[in-house]
Amino acid sequence: MTDQLDLTGVTPESWLCVDCGINTAPGYPTRVELERSYKTSVAMKKLSGEAPPIATLTFNDRCEVYTVRDSVWKAAELEPMSGCICIGCLEKRLGRRLNPKDFPRRHPFNSMPGTERLIERRDGVGSMSKHKATAAERRRFGLPKDCTIEHVDLHDPNLAPEHRDNFITGVRSEAARLDEIIAALHRHRDEPKYGVDNIAGLAEQVRNLCGHLLACKELFGVVIIDDYPHLRRLLQTFSRSNYARLAATERAQ
């Protein structure tokens, strides 16, 4: 073992995020701490003939240790070895959500444990995961064979605009469909084929839709219910409290 160890440019000066100050690697030593531990280990070996471990390194679900492609780092206006930055602050600099293509797959940093949001961005799992639609899902949503369903976290502050728009469009389509069914039920309410079973099934679908309508309003400021008069009238008649939560005195644009 040599007496000196210089880790400049090899390990960060600090693991604190350069923007928000959060520790991206709790318990992991800095460059200076590693070099001091190395010197201590060298001294102990000279005295006793045995060198203690320089450091114990632990990576867990509290860490955000990773590396991204040079083009991504440059786009965030960061210099090489200019410090660490947490996932949230890096995405703020980029103005978009990170995705698996941003991370070099063969780099050892990109195979270690990490926070949930790091794993989601790096490995494409979690709130942005995809899976092949099951037969039940295809029947429920009227999907074609071999299609893929993508799971999106609507509460993500960096939610892509296309995911927001797709969600709102889907909610509008379902509201329009139910509005037409309610109108037909009203027109043919005295006919046997439009009986209690139809109404019970419709009520369940309306209840499911109300959660999505509320998400559109609270997350995106988009009020949908007032665009569909038959659906609106149904809620006003049977569930005024739900209608009050879904409507607005001022329409969002």
Buried (B, 14 or more C-beta within 10 A) or exposed (E): EEEEBEBEEEBBBBBBBBBEEBBBBEBBBBBEEBBBBBBEBBEEEEEEEEBEEBBEEEBEEBBBBBBBEEEBBEBBEBEEEEBBBBBBBBBBBBEEBBEBEBBBEEEEBBEBEBBEBBBBBBBBBBBBEEEEBEEEEBEEEEBEEEEEBEEBBBEBEBBBEEBBEEBBEEBBEBBBBBBEBBBEBEEEEEEEEBEEEBEEEBEEEBEEBBEBBBBBBEBBEBBBBEEBEBBBBBBBEEBEEBBEBBBBEEEEE
